[in-house]
Amino acid sequence: MSRLDWHDDMAGDIAPVHQAFEREYVEVAIEKLVPLKRLRDGVHESKKYAQVLSSIETIGLVEAPVVISAPGGDGQYYLLDGHLRIEALKQLGIDSVSCLVATDEETYTYNKRVNRLAPIQEYRMIARAIERGVAPAQIAEALGLEVRTIQKRSKLLDGICPEAAEILKDTNCPMAVFDLLRRMSDARQAEAADLMTGQNNFTSLFAKALLAATPDDQLAKRRRKRKAEDGEPPNSEQLSRMERELAVLQSRIKSVEDSYGIDNLHLTLARGYICKLLGNPEVIRWLTRNRQEYLAEFQRIAEIETLVPVPEPAMS
């Protein structure tokens, strides 16, 4: 059998993928849009709404709202995503908008599974816009920020080595961290970025600790020599010890990550089995008579709602 024949045979066994959106945009009068949620009070005074309004007013609508056709055939559409954008369009006096038409009435994924723009991605977007001739003042107006903020963000990677930038490209790393990384050599920047990623800790406090633990020969500019105070060991010894402890901690965390998934699965199955046992009256009576301490522990395990902390949903 040739490779092409094998591919054709396999293609016949694959179920077709359901199309989530219509291929063509549809122009909808804003008065025909029926929102599926009510905006919270005071949203028009929020910073996010001001940014959306300023962006649309300056460069137009970037992301189309998502709608689904309402039953009845009267031209109405349910608004699944884009409520703030529609409010801004109303305020600007715009009567219609091009919408992306969904094939399922699903709003969860739009608001709960959004990948926020990382600082390095934002930097690249701003830098590309400036290269194309867009003035920083115009970008600042579109994003609702000050011009000096845009100018600072356009220089985010100045003095940052490519290896560190690659490691941190998808992380929510504050701008203050990049200021601290610039004070290190290129090799140390990459090492520090790897440590922050391994610890999943991108705070400026952790970056300051890494900078403090950096030997003088790995700094972009050497520190001034200072005398150790009476009775205190030289500062370099403390910093070297801190660096070694961080390296050991990172290796331990990586070793735990390798078995975390399967361990969590085993614990979940064990909890389910214990819950099933406790649902048997005969088992309860036997444990009560013979192993009361086991019964108390089993009940504690059965009452656990989740083995993993659930983060609070972000406010949209």
Residue frames as qw, qx, qy, qz and C-alpha x, y, z in Angstrom:
[[0.000, 0.888, 0.460, 0.000, 0.00, 0.00, 0.00],
 [0.405, 0.462, -0.034, 0.789, 1.37, 3.40, -0.93],
 [0.188, -0.208, -0.458, 0.844, 1.61, 6.27, 1.53],
 [0.299, -0.039, -0.181, -0.936, -1.16, 8.12, -0.33],
 [0.594, -0.262, -0.666, -0.367, -3.51, 5.10, -0.15],
 [0.466, -0.281, -0.692, 0.474, -2.79, 4.72, 3.56],
 [0.009, -0.104, -0.218, 0.970, -3.54, 8.41, 4.12],
 [0.456, -0.140, -0.393, -0.786, -6.86, 8.12, 2.24],
 [0.601, -0.290, -0.743, -0.049, -7.87, 5.06, 4.29],
 [0.346, -0.257, -0.564, 0.704, -7.04, 6.81, 7.55],
 [0.136, -0.023, -0.020, -0.990, -8.87, 9.97, 6.50],
 [0.521, -0.281, -0.579, -0.560, -12.05, 7.95, 6.06],
 [0.584, -0.365, -0.688, 0.229, -11.89, 6.82, 9.71],
 [0.226, -0.109, -0.338, 0.907, -11.49, 10.34, 11.15],
 [0.031, 0.756, 0.639, -0.135, -14.68, 12.02, 12.30],
 [0.263, 0.655, 0.181, 0.685, -15.23, 15.49, 10.83],
 [0.295, -0.194, -0.425, 0.833, -14.31, 18.38, 13.12],
 [0.011, 0.816, 0.576, -0.050, -17.26, 20.52, 14.14],
 [0.311, 0.443, 0.087, 0.836, -16.93, 24.08, 12.86],
 [0.270, -0.485, -0.556, 0.619, -17.23, 26.55, 15.73],
 [0.099, 0.619, 0.085, -0.774, -17.84, 29.68, 13.61],
 [0.649, 0.693, 0.313, -0.031, -19.32, 30.61, 10.27],
 [0.687, 0.096, 0.239, 0.680, -16.74, 31.38, 7.60],
 [0.178, 0.552, 0.240, 0.778, -18.14, 34.83, 6.80],
 [0.073, -0.202, -0.453, 0.865, -18.66, 37.84, 9.05],
 [0.014, -0.682, -0.678, -0.275, -22.14, 39.32, 9.27],
 [0.049, 0.240, -0.105, 0.964, -22.99, 43.02, 9.55],
 [0.307, -0.573, -0.756, 0.078, -25.49, 43.46, 12.38],
 [0.147, -0.716, -0.057, -0.680, -27.33, 46.55, 13.52],
 [0.161, 0.210, -0.712, 0.650, -26.39, 47.19, 17.14],
 [0.543, -0.129, 0.244, -0.793, -30.04, 47.56, 18.07],
 [0.866, 0.059, -0.354, -0.348, -30.55, 43.94, 16.92],
 [0.466, 0.267, -0.765, 0.357, -27.97, 42.58, 19.39],
 [0.719, -0.584, -0.146, -0.348, -29.39, 40.98, 22.54],
 [0.104, 0.576, -0.711, 0.388, -26.77, 40.86, 25.35],
 [0.771, -0.213, -0.596, -0.071, -26.69, 37.65, 27.40],
 [0.570, -0.366, -0.486, 0.552, -25.31, 39.32, 30.50],
 [0.109, -0.963, -0.190, -0.158, -25.80, 42.58, 32.34],
 [0.488, 0.457, -0.336, 0.663, -22.76, 44.78, 32.80],
 [0.496, -0.481, -0.536, 0.485, -21.94, 45.56, 36.41],
 [0.074, -0.974, -0.214, 0.000, -22.67, 49.00, 37.82],
 [0.289, -0.865, 0.268, 0.310, -19.91, 51.55, 37.29],
 [0.799, 0.083, 0.430, 0.412, -18.37, 49.74, 34.33],
 [0.428, 0.819, 0.190, 0.331, -18.44, 52.92, 32.25],
 [0.185, -0.941, 0.256, -0.121, -16.09, 54.56, 34.76],
 [0.876, -0.315, 0.291, 0.222, -13.64, 51.64, 34.78],
 [0.156, -0.673, 0.533, 0.488, -10.13, 51.83, 33.34],
 [0.433, 0.055, 0.845, 0.307, -10.76, 48.83, 31.10],
 [0.379, 0.744, 0.549, -0.027, -13.80, 50.46, 29.49],
 [0.040, 0.913, -0.128, -0.384, -11.84, 53.67, 28.95],
 [0.301, -0.427, 0.721, 0.455, -9.10, 51.70, 27.16],
 [0.430, 0.364, 0.801, 0.200, -11.64, 49.90, 24.94],
 [0.247, 0.889, 0.336, -0.189, -13.35, 53.19, 24.09],
 [0.083, -0.826, 0.346, 0.437, -10.06, 54.95, 23.34],
 [0.408, -0.191, 0.797, 0.401, -8.80, 52.05, 21.20],
 [0.416, 0.561, 0.702, 0.136, -11.95, 51.92, 19.05],
 [0.141, 0.943, 0.158, -0.258, -12.01, 55.69, 18.69],
 [0.171, -0.755, 0.469, 0.425, -8.34, 55.82, 17.62],
 [0.023, -0.361, 0.837, 0.410, -7.74, 52.74, 15.45],
 [0.680, 0.033, -0.417, -0.602, -11.15, 51.14, 15.06],
 [0.869, -0.259, 0.273, -0.320, -12.52, 47.81, 16.22],
 [0.084, 0.549, -0.825, -0.102, -9.74, 45.20, 16.34],
 [0.046, 0.020, 0.995, -0.089, -11.61, 42.12, 17.61],
 [0.441, -0.230, -0.469, -0.730, -15.09, 41.40, 16.27],
 [0.559, -0.186, 0.516, -0.622, -17.88, 40.61, 18.75],
 [0.098, 0.011, -0.981, -0.166, -19.15, 37.02, 18.76],
 [0.578, 0.066, 0.176, -0.794, -22.86, 36.42, 18.21],
 [0.137, 0.122, 0.972, 0.144, -25.29, 33.62, 17.48],
 [0.297, -0.239, -0.466, -0.799, -28.53, 33.91, 15.56],
 [0.352, 0.032, 0.624, -0.697, -31.59, 34.22, 17.79],
 [0.171, 0.330, 0.915, 0.157, -34.57, 31.98, 17.05],
 [0.236, 0.708, 0.445, -0.495, -37.49, 33.60, 15.31],
 [0.530, 0.346, 0.506, 0.586, -35.84, 34.77, 12.10],
 [0.040, 0.958, 0.285, -0.019, -36.36, 38.49, 12.87],
 [0.487, 0.708, -0.185, 0.476, -32.68, 39.39, 12.38],
 [0.454, -0.809, 0.278, -0.250, -31.80, 39.46, 16.06],
 [0.712, 0.293, -0.570, 0.288, -28.55, 37.98, 17.41],
 [0.726, -0.678, -0.087, 0.079, -27.54, 36.96, 20.90],
 [0.230, 0.824, -0.436, 0.281, -24.29, 38.65, 21.95],
 [0.930, -0.209, -0.253, 0.165, -21.91, 36.00, 23.34],
 [0.664, -0.344, -0.027, 0.663, -18.72, 38.03, 23.66],
 [0.327, 0.287, 0.214, 0.875, -17.86, 41.71, 23.29],
 [0.192, -0.809, -0.553, 0.050, -20.27, 43.49, 25.63],
 [0.326, -0.678, -0.018, 0.658, -17.80, 46.29, 26.47],
 [0.264, -0.052, 0.535, 0.801, -17.00, 46.80, 22.79],
 [0.007, -0.603, -0.694, -0.394, -20.69, 47.13, 21.96],
 [0.272, -0.830, -0.365, 0.322, -21.19, 49.65, 24.78],
 [0.337, -0.472, 0.231, 0.781, -18.26, 51.68, 23.42],
 [0.174, 0.230, 0.665, 0.689, -19.68, 51.56, 19.89],
 [0.111, -0.777, -0.614, -0.083, -23.03, 52.82, 21.21],
 [0.318, -0.768, -0.133, 0.540, -21.30, 55.71, 22.99],
 [0.277, -0.309, 0.442, 0.795, -19.44, 56.59, 19.78],
 [0.505, 0.516, 0.107, -0.684, -22.72, 56.67, 17.84],
 [0.146, 0.280, -0.843, -0.435, -21.93, 53.69, 15.57],
 [0.732, 0.055, 0.072, -0.676, -25.05, 51.91, 14.32],
 [0.977, 0.139, -0.079, -0.142, -23.75, 48.54, 13.06],
 [0.289, -0.673, 0.679, 0.042, -20.80, 46.21, 13.52],
 [0.693, 0.316, -0.621, -0.186, -19.24, 43.21, 11.75],
 [0.672, -0.434, 0.480, -0.360, -19.66, 40.14, 13.95],
 [0.202, 0.280, -0.934, -0.092, -18.24, 36.65, 14.07],
 [0.781, -0.152, -0.093, -0.598, -21.12, 34.15, 14.04],
 [0.216, -0.314, 0.900, -0.213, -20.78, 31.16, 16.36],
 [0.556, -0.053, -0.703, -0.441, -22.47, 27.84, 15.69],
 [0.554, -0.387, -0.710, 0.196, -22.94, 27.00, 19.40],
 [0.296, -0.841, -0.040, -0.452, -24.27, 29.14, 22.24],
 [0.825, -0.256, -0.267, 0.427, -21.09, 28.93, 24.31],
 [0.013, 0.936, -0.102, 0.338, -19.73, 31.83, 26.33],
 [0.791, -0.585, 0.091, 0.155, -17.49, 30.06, 28.85],
 [0.805, 0.040, 0.167, 0.568, -14.37, 29.74, 26.73],
 [0.298, 0.769, 0.108, 0.555, -14.40, 33.37, 25.61],
 [0.264, -0.852, 0.134, -0.431, -14.15, 34.81, 29.10],
 [0.789, -0.556, 0.253, -0.069, -12.49, 32.07, 31.18],
 [0.862, -0.063, 0.322, 0.386, -9.74, 30.81, 28.89],
 [0.362, 0.924, -0.039, 0.118, -8.21, 34.03, 27.61],
 [0.785, -0.076, -0.051, 0.613, -4.43, 34.12, 27.24],
 [0.111, -0.960, -0.069, 0.246, -3.40, 37.56, 28.48],
 [0.591, 0.730, -0.172, 0.297, -0.75, 39.43, 26.53],
 [0.783, -0.371, -0.108, 0.487, 2.67, 38.88, 28.11],
 [0.154, -0.879, 0.087, 0.442, 4.93, 41.96, 28.59],
 [0.350, -0.336, 0.630, 0.607, 7.44, 40.76, 25.95],
 [0.316, 0.476, 0.748, 0.338, 4.62, 40.13, 23.47],
 [0.036, 0.930, 0.321, -0.175, 3.26, 43.61, 24.23],
 [0.297, -0.682, 0.334, 0.579, 6.76, 45.04, 23.69],
 [0.368, 0.000, 0.735, 0.569, 7.01, 43.38, 20.28],
 [0.212, 0.731, 0.634, 0.134, 3.58, 44.67, 19.30],
 [0.090, -0.937, -0.085, 0.327, 4.51, 48.24, 20.30],
 [0.366, -0.507, 0.507, 0.593, 7.95, 48.03, 18.66],
 [0.384, 0.279, 0.750, 0.460, 6.42, 46.74, 15.41],
 [0.136, 0.871, 0.473, -0.008, 3.85, 49.54, 15.40],
 [0.203, -0.856, 0.149, 0.452, 6.57, 52.17, 15.92],
 [0.430, -0.214, 0.660, 0.578, 8.65, 50.63, 13.11],
 [0.292, 0.511, 0.720, 0.368, 5.65, 51.02, 10.82],
 [0.126, 0.352, 0.146, 0.916, 5.43, 54.72, 11.58],
 [0.442, -0.727, -0.475, -0.225, 2.80, 54.82, 14.32],
 [0.056, 0.629, -0.356, 0.688, 3.65, 57.59, 16.78],
 [0.303, -0.094, -0.821, 0.475, 4.03, 56.62, 20.48],
 [0.260, 0.081, 0.309, -0.911, 1.42, 59.27, 21.32],
 [0.650, 0.045, -0.376, -0.659, -1.10, 57.54, 19.05],
 [0.582, -0.033, -0.809, 0.070, -0.38, 54.14, 20.63],
 [0.105, -0.058, -0.653, 0.748, -0.70, 55.66, 24.10],
 [0.453, 0.057, 0.053, -0.888, -4.06, 57.16, 23.18],
 [0.686, 0.023, -0.589, -0.427, -5.30, 53.84, 21.78],
 [0.600, -0.098, -0.757, 0.238, -4.28, 51.92, 24.90],
 [0.458, -0.818, -0.206, -0.281, -5.29, 54.60, 27.39],
 [0.780, -0.359, -0.120, 0.497, -1.73, 54.98, 28.71],
 [0.110, -0.915, 0.139, 0.361, 0.79, 57.79, 29.09],
 [0.644, 0.716, -0.267, 0.016, 3.29, 58.42, 26.30],
 [0.033, -0.691, 0.694, -0.200, 6.29, 57.88, 28.59],
 [0.744, -0.147, 0.609, -0.233, 4.86, 54.46, 29.53],
 [0.858, 0.497, 0.119, -0.052, 4.76, 53.47, 25.86],
 [0.360, 0.804, -0.453, 0.139, 8.29, 54.78, 25.35],
 [0.371, -0.537, 0.720, -0.237, 9.52, 52.75, 28.33],
 [0.835, 0.077, 0.514, -0.178, 7.75, 49.59, 27.15],
 [0.737, 0.666, -0.102, -0.047, 9.21, 50.00, 23.67],
 [0.275, 0.691, -0.625, 0.238, 12.68, 49.62, 25.24],
 [0.849, -0.411, 0.170, -0.285, 11.79, 46.66, 27.44],
 [0.976, 0.009, 0.083, 0.202, 14.42, 44.31, 25.98],
 [0.329, 0.825, -0.334, 0.315, 17.26, 46.83, 25.76],
 [0.089, -0.610, 0.699, -0.362, 20.18, 45.17, 27.55],
 [0.804, -0.122, 0.487, -0.318, 18.38, 41.80, 27.82],
 [0.100, -0.353, 0.856, 0.363, 20.10, 38.84, 26.17],
 [0.589, 0.088, -0.506, -0.623, 18.13, 36.81, 23.56],
 [0.410, -0.054, -0.904, 0.108, 18.25, 33.64, 25.71],
 [0.016, 0.244, 0.653, -0.717, 16.57, 35.33, 28.69],
 [0.422, 0.225, -0.081, -0.874, 14.02, 37.02, 26.41],
 [0.532, 0.051, -0.743, -0.403, 13.14, 33.64, 24.87],
 [0.278, -0.159, -0.883, 0.342, 12.64, 32.03, 28.29],
 [0.047, 0.380, 0.527, -0.758, 10.42, 34.88, 29.55],
 [0.106, -0.044, -0.481, -0.869, 8.50, 35.57, 26.33],
 [0.459, -0.402, -0.645, -0.461, 5.23, 33.96, 27.48],
 [0.444, -0.378, -0.657, 0.478, 5.43, 34.85, 31.18],
 [0.160, -0.903, -0.272, -0.292, 3.71, 37.64, 33.07],
 [0.672, -0.171, -0.216, 0.688, 7.01, 39.14, 34.19],
 [0.082, -0.940, -0.230, 0.240, 6.82, 42.72, 35.59],
 [0.478, 0.808, -0.104, 0.328, 8.86, 45.47, 33.95],
 [0.362, -0.837, 0.380, -0.156, 10.80, 45.98, 37.21],
 [0.897, -0.189, 0.372, 0.148, 12.27, 42.49, 36.78],
 [0.731, 0.558, 0.115, 0.376, 13.82, 43.45, 33.43],
 [0.003, 0.923, -0.243, 0.300, 15.47, 46.45, 35.11],
 [0.659, -0.590, 0.464, -0.048, 17.10, 44.04, 37.57],
 [0.911, 0.164, 0.314, 0.212, 18.13, 41.59, 34.85],
 [0.483, 0.830, -0.079, 0.267, 19.97, 44.38, 32.98],
 [0.270, -0.842, 0.436, -0.168, 22.36, 44.61, 35.90],
 [0.804, -0.249, 0.534, 0.079, 23.54, 41.04, 35.26],
 [0.046, -0.419, 0.731, 0.537, 25.74, 39.56, 32.57],
 [0.633, 0.175, -0.440, -0.612, 24.12, 37.75, 29.64],
 [0.478, 0.046, -0.876, 0.043, 24.88, 34.28, 31.01],
 [0.019, -0.136, -0.732, 0.667, 23.55, 35.21, 34.44],
 [0.479, 0.149, -0.001, -0.865, 20.39, 36.73, 32.90],
 [0.656, 0.078, -0.635, -0.400, 19.59, 33.41, 31.19],
 [0.372, -0.034, -0.860, 0.349, 20.30, 31.52, 34.43],
 [0.160, 0.135, 0.494, -0.844, 18.10, 33.87, 36.47],
 [0.585, 0.124, -0.238, -0.765, 15.27, 33.64, 33.92],
 [0.603, 0.028, -0.785, -0.138, 15.49, 29.85, 34.09],
 [0.179, -0.080, -0.779, 0.596, 15.36, 29.96, 37.90],
 [0.359, 0.139, 0.232, -0.893, 12.29, 32.20, 37.87],
 [0.662, 0.103, -0.469, -0.575, 10.54, 29.91, 35.38],
 [0.492, 0.020, -0.860, 0.133, 11.44, 26.81, 37.37],
 [0.069, -0.195, -0.686, 0.698, 10.04, 28.38, 40.57],
 [0.029, -0.661, -0.635, -0.399, 7.11, 29.95, 38.68],
 [0.331, -0.779, -0.281, 0.453, 8.01, 33.11, 40.57],
 [0.466, 0.499, 0.242, 0.689, 8.36, 36.28, 38.51],
 [0.281, -0.927, -0.239, 0.067, 8.14, 38.85, 41.30],
 [0.297, 0.818, -0.280, 0.404, 10.62, 41.69, 41.58],
 [0.581, -0.679, 0.391, -0.219, 11.39, 40.53, 45.14],
 [0.936, -0.051, 0.311, 0.155, 12.64, 37.17, 43.84],
 [0.654, 0.652, -0.005, 0.385, 14.59, 38.92, 41.07],
 [0.117, -0.877, 0.329, -0.330, 16.24, 41.14, 43.71],
 [0.794, -0.451, 0.406, -0.038, 17.24, 38.02, 45.64],
 [0.889, 0.289, 0.209, 0.288, 18.79, 36.55, 42.49],
 [0.351, 0.835, -0.143, 0.400, 20.63, 39.80, 41.84],
 [0.424, -0.785, 0.384, -0.236, 21.93, 39.85, 45.41],
 [0.868, -0.237, 0.432, 0.068, 23.14, 36.25, 45.00],
 [0.757, 0.629, 0.001, 0.177, 24.96, 37.05, 41.76],
 [0.716, -0.338, 0.082, 0.605, 28.78, 37.01, 42.04],
 [0.025, -0.798, 0.106, 0.593, 30.60, 40.19, 41.06],
 [0.185, -0.314, 0.708, 0.605, 32.10, 38.59, 37.97],
 [0.162, 0.406, 0.851, 0.290, 28.57, 37.87, 36.64],
 [0.069, 0.798, 0.377, -0.465, 27.34, 41.46, 36.97],
 [0.505, 0.748, 0.226, 0.367, 27.19, 43.96, 34.12],
 [0.121, 0.768, -0.285, 0.561, 28.90, 46.40, 36.48],
 [0.587, -0.055, -0.687, 0.426, 30.90, 45.28, 39.48],
 [0.470, -0.824, -0.309, -0.069, 29.74, 46.23, 42.96],
 [0.061, 0.779, -0.412, 0.470, 31.74, 48.55, 45.12],
 [0.612, -0.017, -0.709, 0.350, 33.77, 46.72, 47.75],
 [0.441, -0.697, 0.075, -0.561, 32.42, 47.14, 51.26],
 [0.088, 0.359, -0.825, 0.428, 33.94, 46.07, 54.57],
 [0.600, -0.373, -0.695, -0.133, 32.24, 43.27, 56.43],
 [0.402, -0.722, 0.160, -0.540, 30.97, 44.43, 59.81],
 [0.079, -0.450, 0.810, -0.367, 32.48, 43.07, 63.03],
 [0.471, -0.028, 0.803, -0.364, 31.48, 39.49, 63.71],
 [0.752, 0.479, 0.204, -0.404, 29.71, 39.07, 60.33],
 [0.685, 0.000, 0.587, 0.431, 30.96, 36.77, 57.58],
 [0.042, -0.261, 0.414, 0.871, 31.75, 38.39, 54.24],
 [0.593, 0.387, 0.200, -0.677, 28.61, 39.16, 52.26],
 [0.485, 0.421, -0.638, -0.425, 29.82, 37.14, 49.27],
 [0.053, 0.087, -0.983, 0.150, 29.72, 33.94, 51.34],
 [0.398, 0.330, 0.613, -0.597, 26.10, 34.53, 52.30],
 [0.562, 0.521, -0.148, -0.625, 25.17, 35.23, 48.71],
 [0.329, 0.349, -0.846, -0.234, 26.95, 32.12, 47.42],
 [0.129, 0.079, 0.934, -0.324, 25.15, 29.99, 49.99],
 [0.494, 0.443, 0.341, -0.666, 21.80, 31.51, 48.97],
 [0.505, 0.492, -0.476, -0.526, 22.51, 30.73, 45.33],
 [0.168, 0.188, -0.968, -0.021, 23.37, 27.10, 46.10],
 [0.279, 0.241, 0.784, -0.499, 20.17, 26.71, 48.13],
 [0.543, 0.496, 0.028, -0.677, 18.09, 28.13, 45.28],
 [0.414, 0.403, -0.730, -0.364, 19.67, 25.69, 42.82],
 [0.013, 0.012, -0.980, 0.199, 18.94, 22.73, 45.12],
 [0.399, 0.366, 0.539, -0.645, 15.36, 23.90, 45.65],
 [0.537, 0.484, -0.275, -0.634, 14.79, 24.19, 41.92],
 [0.313, 0.258, -0.894, -0.188, 16.09, 20.66, 41.28],
 [0.146, 0.151, 0.890, -0.405, 13.77, 19.30, 43.98],
 [0.491, 0.449, 0.249, -0.704, 10.77, 21.07, 42.48],
 [0.491, 0.434, -0.560, -0.506, 11.54, 19.67, 39.02],
 [0.144, 0.108, -0.983, 0.044, 11.78, 16.14, 40.44],
 [0.302, 0.310, 0.704, -0.563, 8.36, 16.57, 42.09],
 [0.493, 0.467, -0.117, -0.725, 6.85, 17.88, 38.85],
 [0.288, 0.273, -0.850, -0.346, 7.77, 14.62, 37.09],
 [0.191, -0.191, -0.959, 0.091, 5.55, 12.53, 39.39],
 [0.233, 0.125, 0.369, -0.891, 2.93, 15.13, 40.37],
 [0.577, 0.085, -0.338, -0.739, 0.30, 14.17, 37.78],
 [0.628, -0.040, -0.768, -0.122, 0.30, 10.43, 38.47],
 [0.203, -0.087, -0.738, 0.637, 0.44, 10.97, 42.25],
 [0.352, 0.096, 0.181, -0.913, -2.57, 13.29, 42.06],
 [0.656, 0.028, -0.531, -0.536, -4.45, 10.67, 40.00],
 [0.494, -0.058, -0.841, 0.214, -3.68, 7.95, 42.57],
 [0.006, 0.110, 0.571, -0.813, -4.89, 10.19, 45.41],
 [0.503, 0.072, -0.112, -0.854, -8.10, 10.99, 43.56],
 [0.672, -0.015, -0.679, -0.295, -8.82, 7.31, 42.94],
 [0.352, -0.063, -0.803, 0.476, -8.02, 6.44, 46.56],
 [0.224, 0.078, 0.355, -0.904, -10.41, 9.12, 47.82],
 [0.630, 0.039, -0.344, -0.695, -13.17, 7.82, 45.55],
 [0.603, -0.031, -0.797, 0.005, -12.63, 4.28, 46.83],
 [0.153, -0.083, -0.692, 0.700, -12.75, 5.44, 50.47],
 [0.415, 0.052, 0.078, -0.905, -15.99, 7.35, 49.80],
 [0.690, 0.000, -0.568, -0.449, -17.49, 4.19, 48.35],
 [0.459, -0.044, -0.822, 0.335, -16.42, 2.16, 51.40],
 [0.040, 0.091, 0.519, -0.849, -17.96, 4.69, 53.77],
 [0.548, 0.006, -0.210, -0.810, -21.22, 4.34, 51.90],
 [0.649, -0.085, -0.746, -0.121, -21.46, 0.74, 53.11],
 [0.585, -0.644, 0.113, -0.479, -23.18, 0.49, 56.55],
 [0.966, -0.194, -0.122, 0.120, -21.43, -2.83, 57.31],
 [0.630, 0.346, -0.230, 0.656, -18.02, -1.23, 56.84],
 [0.155, -0.662, 0.163, -0.715, -18.98, 1.69, 59.07],
 [0.809, -0.515, 0.007, -0.284, -20.15, -0.65, 61.85],
 [0.925, -0.016, -0.165, 0.342, -16.97, -2.76, 61.67],
 [0.414, 0.473, -0.219, 0.746, -14.71, 0.32, 61.78],
 [0.404, -0.677, 0.081, -0.610, -16.72, 1.76, 64.68],
 [0.902, -0.419, -0.002, -0.103, -16.22, -1.41, 66.71],
 [0.920, -0.085, 0.064, 0.377, -12.64, -2.22, 65.75],
 [0.554, 0.058, 0.132, 0.820, -10.80, 0.77, 64.23],
 [0.004, 0.902, 0.388, -0.187, -12.34, 4.05, 65.29],
 [0.262, -0.676, 0.256, 0.640, -9.11, 5.94, 64.57],
 [0.302, 0.055, 0.725, 0.617, -9.20, 4.66, 60.96],
 [0.130, 0.717, 0.676, 0.110, -12.81, 5.73, 60.61],
 [0.118, -0.879, -0.128, 0.444, -12.00, 9.31, 61.67],
 [0.264, -0.458, 0.507, 0.681, -9.14, 9.51, 59.17],
 [0.263, 0.298, 0.804, 0.442, -11.23, 8.02, 56.35],
 [0.071, 0.839, 0.530, -0.100, -13.98, 10.56, 57.01],
 [0.174, -0.772, 0.139, 0.595, -11.47, 13.39, 56.85],
 [0.265, -0.172, 0.697, 0.643, -10.21, 12.15, 53.48],
 [0.196, 0.524, 0.794, 0.239, -13.75, 11.74, 52.13],
 [0.009, -0.880, -0.359, 0.310, -14.59, 15.34, 53.06],
 [0.294, -0.419, 0.356, 0.782, -11.77, 16.74, 50.90],
 [0.547, 0.704, 0.276, -0.360, -13.45, 18.58, 48.03],
 [0.665, 0.724, -0.164, 0.087, -10.37, 19.04, 45.85],
 [0.854, -0.258, 0.045, 0.448, -6.74, 17.96, 45.96],
 [0.466, 0.205, 0.163, 0.846, -5.59, 21.03, 44.04],
 [0.005, -0.566, -0.316, 0.762, -6.32, 24.66, 45.12],
 [0.360, 0.642, 0.579, 0.351, -8.76, 26.21, 42.67],
 [0.233, -0.073, -0.016, 0.970, -7.84, 29.82, 41.74],
 [0.241, 0.641, 0.468, -0.558, -10.54, 32.44, 41.96],
 [0.519, 0.575, 0.499, 0.390, -11.95, 33.37, 38.56],
 [0.285, -0.113, 0.068, 0.950, -10.61, 36.62, 37.16],
 [0.259, 0.697, 0.408, -0.530, -13.02, 39.52, 36.88],
 [0.465, 0.359, 0.553, 0.592, -13.86, 40.18, 33.27]]
